[in-house]
């Protein structure tokens, strides 16, 4: 099981004005996005699900680029990369215990206001890393 995967995808406009996203290496598995701005995220989410399904069922993943990538007309060939440790936790949230040190006065104020330290730390880390919450 690897952490980093990159597979080619063919992006083409569909009859509804959206974009079809085809993964030749996965028997031309296809998904679609209604807006151009959603194409890459939709492609990543779809690729993650196909990889996770193969891993869960102990199936061998196809070799990247082994499928026939014929680009016709206004279609575009792109390479979709996913880092599975992040996406696996989106599928199943796994937590680790961390110890932290904060000033006493901040601890007192937080406890008086019933602040959930874990939730606050997760939210702060996501904001600092530029991740969507």
Secondary structure, DSSP 8 states (H G I E B T S, - for coil): --SEEEEEEEEEE-TTSSEEEEEGGGTTEEEEESSGGGHHHHHHHHHHHHHHHHHHTT-----TT-S-----TT-EEEEEEEEHHHHHHHHS-----------HHHHHHHHHTT--HHHHHHHHHHHHHT---
